[in-house]
Amino acid sequence: MRISTLLASSVLALGAASTAAAADHHRGDHQAEAQPNIVEIAAGDETFSTLVAAVTAAGLAEALSGEGPFTVFAPTNAAFAALPEGTVESLLEEDSRDQLTAVLTYHVVAGRYLAADTPAGAYELPTLQGGAVNVVVGEDGSVTVDGANVIAADIEASNGVIHVIDAVIMP
């Protein structure tokens, strides 16, 4: 399957829940709209279309839409594009599902960790993959995760928090 087809179908499939909620609201259902979950936020932002395609290919969308809480270090499309040529396409192949799952779950930590609440220092956080990421919070408020820069922090979701990173981190 071509990556562009996979990306388009993934964004459409994962965005369906948000569209359904919006339709309910417009039909006159005046309930307070629930805060979107991690997957809904990612699916609603084109910056994460490669991540959404990868999460879908790995079969992790349902788990990351679950109760949590989760902290997700979310690589941008540019972060995926910076990988060696052919890496993303290779990871999205069916026979690479275990490797893709390992890479993606290395970007997820159980619990809600907000940068705004974290004092300067170095931290090791266990990932859902089984390894640990090294998080460094600078005195100036800068944050890195295994050397990747956090370029947007504390995007709150109903089931956790997203920190946008500028590189794909590898277990």
N, C-alpha and C positions, 0 to 999 in steps of 0.2 A: 504494500500500500504506500502511495506517495505521501511524504510528510505533510504537504499542503492539504491533502484530503483529510488526513488524520487530524491535523490541527483544526480545520474547519468543523469537522464533525464533533470533535471533543468540546470545542467552545460552545457549539449549539446544544449538545447534550447536557453539559454541566450548567449552562445558563438557563435551562428550562425551569428549574425551581424558582429562580428569581423572577422570570417572566410570569409564571403562574401566580406568584404572590402579588405581583403588580396588577395582574388582571383581576384578582379577587378584590383588591383595593378599589379599582376603578368601577367594579360592579356595585359598589356601595357597602362593602364589608368594611366597617369603620373600626375594626380591631386595630390596636397598635401593631404596626408592622414589626416583626422580629428582626433583630440585628442579623445580617447574613453570616453564614459560617465561613470558614477558611476557604473551602472550595468555591463557594459562590462569589466571594470577593475576587479570587484569582480568575475565575471564569469571566467575570465582568470587566476585566482589565486586560486589554490587548498586550500589555507589557509582559504578561505571563502566559501567552498562548502556547509556548513550547513546554513550559512547566505543566500546564493543564493537559496537553497531549501526552506527556510522559506519565503523569499521575493516572490518566485514563488507561493508557497502554499497560501499566503495571497493575491495574485493578485496585488502586488505592483510593479512588474518589469517595466511595462509601465510607471507608474507615476514617478518612480525613474530614468527612462531613458529620462524624459521630460526636458524641458528647464531649470528649476531651477532658480537660483542656490540653491543648497542644501549643507549643511554640514552634513556628515554622520559619526557617531561614530560606526565603524564596528567591532563587536566582531569576534574573530577568532574561528576556530573549537574547539580549546582547551577551549575557554571561554564557548561555548555551552556545551562541555563535562563536565565542572565543575558544571553544574546545577544538582539538584537532579535527580537521576535515573528515567527515564521515562518522564521527563519534555518536552524534545524536541519532542519526539514521540507524546505526548499528544497534544502539541501545533500545530503539523502538521496535526492533524485530522480535517476533514471537519467541525465538529460541534464546533471546537475551533477557527475558523477563526477570529472572532471578537477580542478574547483575543490575538491571534497572531499578528493581525494588530495593536492593541494597544501597544504591546511590541516593535514591529519593528518601528512604527512611533515615539515612545519615543526616538529612536536613531537618529532621523533626525530633523535638525533645518533648517528653511528657511534662506537663505543667505549663503555667503561664508566667513567662519571664519578661517583664517590661524593662526596657533600657532606662526609662526615667526613674525607676525604683532601684537601680543597681549601682552601687558605689564603684568608683574607680578601682581597678584591680584585674587580676587574671582568674578565670574560672574554668573548670572542666565540667561539662554537662554531658550526661549519658544520653545517647541517641536511641531512637527506636530500632536502629540497625544493630545496636549492640556495642558499637564503639563509643568514643566520646569526642566532642568538639571542644576546642580551646577558644574561649571567649575572652577578649581583652577589652576592657572599658578604660579609655584614657581619661586623664584629668580634664581634658578639653571636651569630654563628652563623646569623643569618637569611639566607635565599636568595631572590632574585627572578629570574625569567626573563622578559625583555621586560615587566617590570612586574608580572607575575603572581607571587603569593606561593607559595613551596613550603610546603605545609602538612603534608607527610609526606615524608621523604627516605629514600633508601637502602633501598628495598624490593628486595632482591636476587632475581633470577630466574636460571634456568639459562643464559639467553642475554643477560643484561644487568642493568640496574637501572631501577627506576621511581621518579620523583619526582612526587608528587601536587601539582597546582597548582590554584589557586582561580579561574582564568580561562582562557578559550580564547585562545591567542595567534594572531595573524594574520600571514601573510607580507607 
